Amino acid sequence: MTPQAFGLIITGVLLNAFAQLALKASVRDMGEIHMSAATAMPVAMRLASEPWLWLGLVLYGISVIVWILALSRVDVSIAYPMLSIGYVVNAVIAWAWLGEVLSMTRMLGIGVIIVGVVILARG
């Protein structure tokens, strides 16, 4: 894998991860959302007014473009598993920024993911 291809993959993964974090931030103050005919419009209006939602959607859109560029250079069997790096990024930032739990089990899983990505990138 060339450095340029790897850079595209990492950029796509990070954009996707930050999009997910922005979407989570958009609903952070709303609590659990329950959709019904009576609540659909108020929930939609509240979400539509959230800047984090729009940032997340824009980041997702950009990540798709970057991902297509990456897939044009790398086999999907190599690129797709690299998306697991996004889990590592999300878990750490969600812990630091959103106060989510980062248990020993999760940290062990993150370690396994990192080892797997390193093995995959070298193969």
The 8 nearest C-alpha neighbors of each residue, nearest first, counted from 0:
[[1, 4, 5, 2, 73, 120, 3, 72],
 [0, 2, 4, 3, 5, 6, 72, 73],
 [1, 3, 5, 4, 6, 0, 7, 8],
 [4, 2, 6, 1, 5, 7, 0, 8],
 [5, 3, 7, 1, 6, 2, 69, 72],
 [4, 6, 2, 8, 7, 3, 9, 1],
 [7, 5, 3, 9, 4, 8, 10, 2],
 [8, 6, 10, 4, 69, 5, 9, 11],
 [7, 9, 5, 11, 6, 10, 69, 12],
 [10, 8, 12, 6, 11, 7, 13, 5],
 [9, 11, 7, 13, 8, 12, 6, 14],
 [12, 10, 62, 8, 14, 66, 65, 9],
 [11, 13, 9, 15, 10, 14, 85, 82],
 [14, 12, 16, 10, 15, 11, 9, 17],
 [15, 13, 11, 17, 62, 16, 12, 58],
 [14, 16, 18, 12, 13, 17, 59, 62],
 [17, 15, 13, 85, 19, 18, 14, 89],
 [16, 18, 20, 14, 19, 15, 13, 21],
 [19, 17, 55, 15, 21, 58, 16, 20],
 [18, 20, 22, 16, 17, 21, 23, 15],
 [21, 19, 17, 23, 22, 18, 24, 16],
 [20, 22, 55, 24, 18, 51, 23, 19],
 [23, 21, 25, 19, 52, 55, 24, 20],
 [24, 22, 20, 25, 21, 26, 27, 19],
 [23, 25, 21, 27, 22, 26, 20, 51],
 [26, 24, 51, 22, 52, 23, 27, 49],
 [27, 25, 29, 24, 23, 28, 30, 22],
 [26, 28, 24, 29, 25, 23, 30, 97],
 [29, 27, 26, 30, 25, 24, 31, 23],
 [30, 28, 26, 27, 31, 32, 25, 45],
 [31, 29, 28, 32, 27, 26, 33, 25],
 [30, 32, 33, 29, 26, 27, 28, 34],
 [31, 33, 30, 34, 29, 42, 26, 38],
 [34, 32, 31, 35, 38, 39, 42, 30],
 [35, 33, 39, 38, 32, 36, 42, 37],
 [36, 34, 38, 37, 39, 33, 40, 42],
 [35, 37, 39, 38, 34, 40, 41, 33],
 [36, 38, 35, 39, 40, 34, 41, 42],
 [37, 39, 35, 41, 36, 40, 34, 42],
 [40, 38, 42, 36, 34, 35, 41, 37],
 [39, 41, 43, 42, 38, 44, 37, 36],
 [42, 40, 44, 43, 38, 39, 45, 37],
 [43, 41, 45, 39, 40, 44, 38, 46],
 [44, 42, 40, 46, 41, 45, 47, 39],
 [45, 43, 47, 41, 46, 42, 40, 48],
 [44, 46, 42, 48, 47, 43, 41, 49],
 [45, 47, 43, 49, 48, 44, 42, 52],
 [48, 46, 44, 45, 49, 43, 52, 53],
 [47, 49, 45, 46, 50, 44, 52, 53],
 [48, 50, 46, 51, 52, 47, 25, 45],
 [51, 49, 53, 52, 54, 48, 25, 47],
 [52, 50, 25, 54, 21, 49, 53, 55],
 [53, 51, 55, 22, 25, 50, 49, 54],
 [52, 54, 56, 50, 55, 51, 57, 49],
 [53, 55, 51, 57, 52, 56, 58, 50],
 [56, 54, 18, 21, 52, 58, 22, 53],
 [55, 57, 59, 53, 58, 54, 52, 60],
 [58, 56, 60, 54, 59, 55, 53, 61],
 [59, 57, 55, 61, 18, 60, 56, 14],
 [60, 58, 62, 56, 57, 61, 18, 15],
 [59, 61, 57, 63, 58, 62, 56, 64],
 [60, 62, 58, 64, 63, 59, 57, 65],
 [61, 63, 11, 59, 65, 14, 60, 64],
 [64, 62, 66, 60, 61, 65, 67, 59],
 [63, 65, 61, 67, 66, 62, 68, 60],
 [64, 66, 62, 68, 11, 67, 63, 7],
 [67, 65, 69, 63, 11, 68, 64, 62],
 [68, 66, 70, 64, 69, 65, 63, 71],
 [67, 69, 65, 71, 66, 70, 64, 72],
 [68, 70, 66, 7, 71, 67, 72, 8],
 [71, 69, 67, 73, 72, 68, 66, 75],
 [70, 72, 68, 69, 73, 67, 74, 66],
 [71, 73, 70, 69, 4, 68, 74, 0],
 [74, 72, 70, 71, 69, 75, 78, 4],
 [75, 73, 76, 77, 78, 70, 72, 71],
 [74, 76, 78, 77, 79, 70, 73, 80],
 [77, 75, 74, 78, 79, 80, 73, 81],
 [78, 76, 75, 74, 79, 80, 73, 119],
 [79, 77, 75, 81, 80, 76, 74, 73],
 [78, 80, 81, 75, 82, 77, 76, 83],
 [81, 79, 82, 78, 83, 77, 76, 116],
 [82, 80, 83, 79, 78, 84, 116, 77],
 [83, 81, 80, 84, 85, 79, 12, 78],
 [82, 84, 85, 81, 86, 80, 112, 87],
 [85, 83, 87, 82, 86, 81, 88, 12],
 [86, 84, 88, 83, 16, 87, 82, 12],
 [85, 87, 89, 83, 84, 88, 90, 16],
 [86, 88, 84, 90, 85, 89, 109, 91],
 [89, 87, 85, 91, 86, 90, 92, 84],
 [90, 88, 86, 92, 87, 91, 93, 16],
 [89, 91, 93, 87, 88, 92, 86, 94],
 [90, 92, 94, 88, 93, 89, 95, 87],
 [91, 93, 95, 89, 94, 96, 90, 88],
 [94, 92, 97, 90, 96, 91, 99, 95],
 [93, 95, 99, 98, 91, 92, 97, 96],
 [96, 94, 92, 93, 98, 97, 91, 99],
 [97, 95, 93, 92, 98, 94, 99, 91],
 [98, 96, 93, 99, 94, 95, 92, 24],
 [97, 99, 94, 96, 95, 93, 100, 92],
 [100, 98, 94, 93, 97, 101, 95, 90],
 [101, 99, 102, 94, 98, 93, 90, 105],
 [100, 102, 105, 94, 99, 106, 103, 90],
 [103, 101, 105, 104, 100, 106, 107, 99],
 [102, 104, 106, 105, 107, 101, 108, 100],
 [105, 103, 107, 102, 106, 108, 101, 109],
 [104, 106, 108, 102, 107, 103, 101, 109],
 [105, 107, 109, 103, 108, 104, 110, 102],
 [108, 106, 110, 104, 109, 105, 103, 111],
 [109, 107, 105, 111, 106, 110, 112, 104],
 [108, 110, 106, 112, 107, 111, 87, 105],
 [109, 111, 107, 113, 108, 112, 106, 114],
 [110, 112, 108, 114, 109, 113, 115, 107],
 [113, 111, 115, 109, 110, 114, 116, 108],
 [112, 114, 110, 116, 115, 111, 109, 117],
 [115, 113, 111, 117, 112, 116, 118, 110],
 [116, 114, 112, 118, 113, 117, 119, 111],
 [115, 117, 119, 113, 118, 114, 120, 112],
 [118, 116, 120, 114, 119, 115, 113, 121],
 [119, 117, 115, 121, 116, 120, 114, 122],
 [118, 120, 116, 122, 117, 121, 115, 77],
 [119, 121, 117, 118, 122, 116, 77, 0],
 [122, 120, 118, 119, 117, 116, 0, 115],
 [121, 119, 120, 118, 77, 117, 0, 116]]
